[in-house]
Amino acid sequence: MQSVRCNPYVRIASPDPTCHDRCVPKVSPDRLEARRRQILAGARACFARYGYEGATVRRLEEETGLSRGAIFHHFRDKDSLFLAVAEEDAATMVETVARNGLVQVMRDLLARAAAPQTAGWLGSQLEVSRRIRTDPRFAQRWAARSEAVARATRERLARQHAAGALRDDVPVEVLAQFLELAYDGLVRRLAMGRPTDQLAPVLDLIESTVRR
């Protein structure tokens, strides 16, 4: 039998590049940042509306208008996305605390307590509290966000104390913890759906308690 000699396979390049041969265009930093902002805006609305657990990947896709591949190309997982949203919220909260104090943050929260988005946000905060107690990795990642707010609160109180606006019979650290405890209590009360019509005078009392 005569043996058949096979020629080695040689790829012949086409004069017109195929889709596999074309160069993938680079995405500009501005466009990447715009896409990231789009994801964060949609995720914030989703977390606020459904809470952390209710913000499924499908709902995140609907709110952002992007696929899960596009979302998690920018953020590693849902925790990372949630923490990125929380970081932005914390930055806004830090600005308010630095300018007007933690009591003003409580007033702002009380003013929008009836909004549907607030209920979801409150649910997310309760989920954060639960996971801080049960998930050490999450607690470590969350600590950097909460520390920024705590630092802003203490810095403002220190400035007020130096200006003689605060009572001087209680250390600044104790006053800071008192305000943080009041804030945490307000969040929990609102999350439980308890009445809010008498809380404005309570916030007035809290503010007057720390002042001289």
C-alpha positions in Angstrom: 0.0 0.0 0.0 1.3 3.4 -0.9 1.6 5.7 2.0 -0.1 9.1 1.8 2.0 12.1 2.9 0.0 14.8 4.5 1.0 18.4 4.3 1.3 20.3 7.6 -1.5 22.6 8.4 -0.7 26.2 7.5 -3.0 29.1 8.5 -3.5 31.5 5.6 -4.2 35.0 6.7 -7.2 36.6 5.2 -6.8 40.1 3.7 -9.8 41.2 5.8 -9.2 40.6 9.5 -11.8 38.5 11.2 -13.4 39.5 14.5 -10.7 37.5 16.3 -7.9 39.5 14.5 -9.3 43.0 15.1 -7.8 45.0 17.9 -10.1 45.6 20.8 -10.4 49.4 21.3 -9.1 50.7 24.6 -11.7 52.3 26.8 -10.8 55.7 28.1 -10.5 56.3 31.8 -13.4 58.8 31.6 -15.7 56.2 30.1 -14.7 53.6 32.7 -15.5 56.1 35.4 -18.8 57.0 33.8 -19.7 53.3 33.7 -18.7 52.9 37.4 -20.9 55.8 38.3 -23.8 54.3 36.4 -23.3 51.0 38.3 -23.1 52.7 41.7 -26.2 54.8 41.0 -28.3 51.8 40.0 -26.9 49.7 42.9 -27.7 52.4 45.4 -31.3 52.5 44.2 -31.5 48.7 44.2 -30.2 48.4 47.8 -32.4 51.2 49.0 -35.5 49.6 47.4 -35.0 46.0 48.2 -32.4 45.9 51.0 -29.1 44.0 50.8 -30.6 40.5 50.6 -33.4 41.5 48.2 -30.9 43.2 45.8 -30.4 40.1 43.7 -28.1 40.1 40.7 -31.1 40.1 38.4 -32.5 43.2 40.1 -29.1 44.9 40.0 -29.0 44.2 36.3 -32.4 45.9 35.9 -31.5 48.9 38.0 -28.2 49.5 36.3 -29.2 48.5 32.8 -26.1 46.4 32.5 -25.3 42.7 32.5 -23.9 40.9 35.5 -20.6 40.6 33.5 -20.4 44.3 33.1 -21.3 44.9 36.8 -18.8 42.5 38.2 -16.1 43.6 35.8 -15.9 46.7 37.9 -16.7 45.2 41.3 -15.5 41.8 42.5 -18.8 40.7 44.1 -22.0 42.0 45.7 -20.2 42.8 49.0 -17.7 44.9 47.2 -20.4 46.8 45.3 -22.4 47.3 48.5 -19.3 48.6 50.3 -18.5 51.0 47.4 -22.0 52.4 47.7 -21.6 52.6 51.5 -18.2 54.4 51.1 -19.9 57.1 49.0 -22.7 57.4 51.5 -20.1 57.6 54.3 -18.3 60.4 52.4 -21.5 62.4 52.1 -22.2 61.7 55.8 -18.7 62.9 56.8 -19.3 66.2 54.9 -22.6 66.7 56.8 -21.0 65.8 60.1 -18.0 68.1 59.6 -20.3 71.0 58.6 -23.3 70.6 60.8 -22.7 67.7 63.2 -24.1 64.2 63.7 -27.5 65.5 64.9 -28.1 67.1 61.5 -27.5 63.6 59.9 -30.2 62.3 62.2 -32.5 65.2 61.3 -32.0 64.5 57.6 -32.7 60.8 58.1 -35.9 61.6 60.1 -37.1 64.0 57.3 -37.0 61.3 54.7 -38.1 58.4 57.0 -41.4 58.1 55.1 -39.8 57.7 51.7 -40.0 54.2 50.2 -36.3 54.2 49.4 -35.5 54.8 53.1 -37.1 51.6 54.2 -34.8 49.6 52.0 -31.8 51.6 53.2 -32.7 50.9 56.8 -33.0 47.2 56.0 -29.5 47.3 54.6 -28.2 48.9 57.7 -29.7 46.2 59.9 -28.1 43.6 57.6 -24.8 45.4 58.0 -25.2 45.2 61.8 -25.9 41.5 61.6 -23.0 40.7 59.4 -20.6 42.8 61.5 -21.4 40.4 64.4 -21.3 37.2 62.4 -18.8 37.8 59.5 -15.3 38.9 60.6 -14.1 39.5 57.1 -17.1 41.8 56.3 -16.6 43.6 59.7 -13.0 44.3 58.8 -13.9 45.7 55.4 -16.8 47.8 56.9 -14.5 49.2 59.7 -12.8 51.7 57.4 -16.1 53.2 56.3 -17.5 53.6 59.8 -14.2 54.9 61.1 -14.4 57.9 58.7 -17.7 59.0 60.2 -16.5 58.5 63.8 -13.4 60.5 63.1 -15.4 63.4 61.6 -17.7 63.4 64.6 -14.9 63.6 67.1 -13.1 66.3 65.1 -16.2 68.5 65.0 -16.8 68.0 68.7 -13.2 68.9 69.5 -13.5 72.1 67.5 -16.7 73.0 69.3 -15.2 72.2 72.6 -12.2 74.4 71.9 -14.6 77.2 70.9 -16.5 76.8 74.2 -19.7 75.6 72.6 -19.8 72.2 74.4 -20.3 71.3 78.0 -17.0 70.9 79.7 -17.9 68.4 82.4 -18.0 65.4 80.1 -15.0 64.3 77.9 -15.4 64.7 74.1 -15.0 60.9 73.6 -18.1 60.3 75.9 -20.1 62.9 74.0 -19.1 61.3 70.7 -20.2 57.9 71.9 -23.5 59.4 73.2 -24.3 60.8 69.8 -23.3 57.6 68.0 -25.6 55.6 70.3 -28.4 58.0 69.6 -27.9 57.6 65.9 -27.8 53.8 66.0 -31.0 53.9 68.1 -32.7 56.1 65.6 -31.8 53.8 62.7 -33.1 50.8 64.6 -36.4 52.6 65.6 -37.1 53.7 62.1 -36.3 50.2 60.7 -38.9 48.8 63.1 -41.5 51.2 61.7 -42.2 52.8 65.0 -43.9 56.3 65.1 -41.7 59.3 64.3 -44.0 62.2 65.0 -42.4 63.0 68.4 -38.8 62.4 67.4 -37.9 66.0 66.3 -38.1 67.3 69.9 -36.0 64.3 71.0 -33.3 65.3 68.6 -33.5 68.9 70.0 -33.0 67.4 73.4 -30.0 65.4 72.3 -28.4 68.4 70.7 -29.0 70.6 73.8 -27.5 67.9 76.0 -24.1 68.1 74.5 -24.0 71.9 74.3 -23.0 74.3 77.1 
